[in-house]
Amino acid sequence: MLKKLDEFQIGETGLIKKVEGEGRLRRRLFDMGVTPGATVYLRKKAPLGDPLEVTIRGYELTLRKSEAALVLLEVEEKK
């Protein structure tokens, strides 16, 4: 099932399939390691949903909700 990162619930894990957006914002996400093929785990969400804290490539990263909305992931099923 495909889902955008801003729609994830705490504890969900997914594999990045596509990063949308253009120009500087897309380049910034790529520079932070948000690239297709990376696994993302949603650790925390602020009370109003912005920002989100994720674990990607072995480190914690905080993203704005608007940035997270540009990341399309394949949700990993819980075992």
C-alpha positions in Angstrom: 0.0 0.0 0.0 1.4 3.4 -1.0 1.1 6.3 1.5 2.6 9.7 2.0 4.9 10.2 5.0 2.7 12.9 6.6 -0.1 10.2 6.7 1.9 7.7 8.7 1.1 6.8 12.3 3.7 6.6 15.0 5.6 3.3 14.7 5.0 2.7 11.0 7.8 1.8 8.7 8.0 2.2 4.9 10.3 2.1 1.9 10.6 5.4 -0.1 9.3 4.9 -3.6 9.2 8.5 -4.8 10.1 12.0 -3.7 8.0 14.7 -5.3 8.5 18.4 -5.4 10.9 20.5 -7.4 14.0 22.6 -7.2 15.6 23.5 -3.9 13.1 21.6 -1.7 13.6 18.3 -3.6 17.4 18.8 -3.5 17.3 19.5 0.2 15.4 16.3 0.9 17.9 14.3 -1.2 20.8 15.9 0.6 19.3 14.8 3.9 19.2 11.2 2.7 15.5 11.1 1.8 16.0 9.1 -1.4 14.1 6.3 -3.1 15.1 2.9 -1.6 15.7 4.2 1.9 13.7 2.8 4.8 11.9 5.3 7.1 10.5 4.7 10.6 8.2 7.4 12.1 9.3 7.9 15.7 7.3 11.0 16.9 4.8 13.6 15.8 4.2 16.9 17.4 0.8 17.4 19.0 -0.5 19.3 16.0 1.3 17.0 13.5 4.1 19.4 12.6 7.0 18.5 12.7 7.6 14.8 12.4 10.7 12.9 13.7 11.8 9.9 11.6 14.7 7.5 11.6 16.3 7.1 8.2 19.7 5.7 7.3 20.6 5.2 11.0 20.0 8.8 12.2 17.0 10.9 13.4 15.7 13.5 11.1 13.0 16.1 11.7 10.8 17.1 8.8 8.0 19.7 8.4 4.6 18.3 7.5 4.8 20.0 4.1 8.1 18.3 3.4 6.8 14.9 4.6 3.8 15.3 2.2 6.3 15.1 -0.8 7.6 11.6 0.2 5.6 8.6 -1.1 6.3 5.3 0.6 5.4 1.6 0.4 4.1 0.7 3.9 5.8 -2.4 5.4 3.3 -4.8 6.9 3.7 -5.6 10.6 4.7 -9.2 11.3 
